[in-house]
């Protein structure tokens, strides 16, 4: 194992064991290096790498702190990776999204509240009968975001949010080029909302899978 990788693993172990908690300040560099049996240079490189991943927060003139470790913050690195693969891997991104959307929608069907259902209904009702493609995509992103949040799993919701934002361009493209794409999407959203309101877990999961898989099928042909 490279010395920098070893340093990263040791800092990670401190966080996982609870010796370092979100918001804690790390000991001074020479003290921490001595505690971990590391050179100051390898420790410095590890801190730099973990700060790029938003695990650590280096504050100039103040010190280095453990970040909040909240999923949206840690997943920013995933967002960057996805932005680099907008075209070549977009089909695979949609395939992953189909799996995760199914899981998230199944959880939402179990746990969604009446207030959350009402918010989803208001969102869909506010779209109007003849939206532009851009309006539909924005509404679609928010609708699926609400579903993921209703499932109660913040990590899953953050993953889906990253994937959804990175695939928005392909969804606009589909709305412009595919016949009846807008009408189909609106109808499928209504079907998803009905399944959620009835708390029909398997129906909700199946409709979510079909909803995203339809885009995958179209995209394969389009590419």
N, C-alpha and C positions, 0 to 999 in steps of 0.2 A: 504494500500500500504506500502511495506517495505521502510525503510528510504533510503536505497541505490537506490531503484527504483524511489523514489520521487526525489532524487538528480539527477538521470539520466534524468528524465523528465524535470526538471528545466533547466539543461544545454542544453538539446535538444530544449527547448522553446526559449532560448537565441539565438541559431543558426537559428532556423526557423523564428524568428522575425527580424533577421538581426542585433541584438545587437552584435553578434559574427559572423564574416565572415571568410571564408577560409584564413588561414595565420595569423589570429589575435592571439595575445598572451592573455591567460586568466589572469585576475587579480590574485594577490598573494593569496595563499590559505586562510589566515585569512580574507582578505577583501572580497573574493568571498563567503566564508561561511556566513559571516555577511549579505551580499547583499541578499543571497538566503534564509536566515533563516535556515541554516543547521549546523549540527555539522561538525567539521573539519574531523572527522573520516568517516562520511557518504559521504562527498564530495570527500575524498581521494579514497574511494571504487568506487564511480561513475566514477572518472577520470580513474582509473585503468581499469574498464569495457569498457569505451568508447575508451580507447587507444587500447584495444584488438580488437575492431571493426574498428580500423583505422579512427575513427572520431576525436580523439585527438592524438597529437604527443607530448609525454613527452620527453623533452631534458634535460638530467642530467646536473645540474649546470646552466641551462639557463632559464627553465620555461616550461610551457605547452601551446601548440599552437593548434588551430583548423587546421586539415589537409586540403589538397586540396579539399576533399570531392568528388573527381572524381569517377565515377562509377567503373572503374577497381580496384581502391584502396579499396573501400567499399565492393566490391564483393569478396575480398580475403577470407573473413570469410565464404562465401557460398562455395567457392572452397574447403576449409578445410572440411566442412560438407559433401560435395559430395565425397571426397576422403575416408571418413569413411564408405560410403555406396556403394562401387564399385560393390559388388556382389548381395546383397539382394535386392537392389532397382534399379538395372540397367535398368530393363524393364520400371519402372516408369520414370526414367530419360529420356529415349528415347521417352516416350509418351509426356512428357513436352516439349522436344526438338522439336517434330513434330509440336506441336501447335505454338511454337515460331518461328520455321523455316518458317512456312507458312506465318505468319505475316510479318516477316522480308523480305521474298522473294517478297511478295506483295508490300511492300514499295519500295523495290529495283526496281521492274518493273516500278514503277511510276517515280523514281528519278534518276536512274542510268545514268551516263554520257557516252559518247562515249569513253573517256579515260579509265573509269572503265571497260567497256565492253572489250576493247582491252587488258587490263591487265588480265582479266579473261581468255580470249581466249589464250593469251600467256602462262598462267599457265597450261591450259589443253593441249595445243600443246607440251609443254615441257616435258610432262610425258612420251611420247614414246608409242609404240604399245604394249609392253610387260613388264609392270612395275612389280616390286616385291610388295608384300602386304604392306610392310612398306612404300615404295615410294608412293603407292596409298593412304594410309591413311594420310600421310603428305600432299599430294596434296589436298585430300578431305578436311582436316581441313582448309587449306589456302583458298580454293575455297569458302567454306561457310563463312569464315571470311570476304572475300571480298564482298560477297553478303550482309552480315549484315551491313557492313560499308556503302555500296552503298545506303541502306535504310535511312541513316541519323539519326537514333535514337541510340545515344551512350549507353544508358542504356540497350536497347534490345540487342545491339551488345555485350556488356560486359556479359550479362546473357548467351547468346548463346556461347560465348567463354569459359566460365566456364563449361557449360554442355558438349560442344564438347570435350574439353580436358579430362574430366573425363570419357567419353564413348569411348575413342580411343582404349582401350584394347579390348573391345567387338568387335569393327570394325575389328581389326586385326584378332581376333578369327574367325569372319565370313569369312574373306578373305581366311583364311587357310582351313576352313572346308567345306564351301558351294560351290558347283559346280557353275562355271560361275559368281561368285560374283564380280570379278574384271571387267569383260566385262560389266556386268549389271550396275555397279556403273559408269563406264566411259560413257556408253550410256545415263544414266540418267542425268549426269552432262551436257552433250551436249544438252539434251532436255531442261534443266533448262536455259542454256545460250541462246538458241534460243528464249525461251519465254521472257527472260529479254530484249534481243535485239529488239524484236517486241513490247515491252512495253505492253504485254498481262497480265494484273494483275491477273485475275482469273485463267488463265492457269498456270502462274508461281506459284501461291499459291497451286493449285491442284498437280502440279508436285513435289513441295517441300514436301507436305504432304505424297504423295505416296512414295517418295524417302526414307524418314525416317521411315515410317510405314512398309516398307518392311523389315527393320532391326528388328523392334519390333516383327513382325510375326515370323521371323526366330529365334529370341532370345527366344521367348516363347517355341517354339518347342525344341530348343537346351537345355534349362534349365529343 
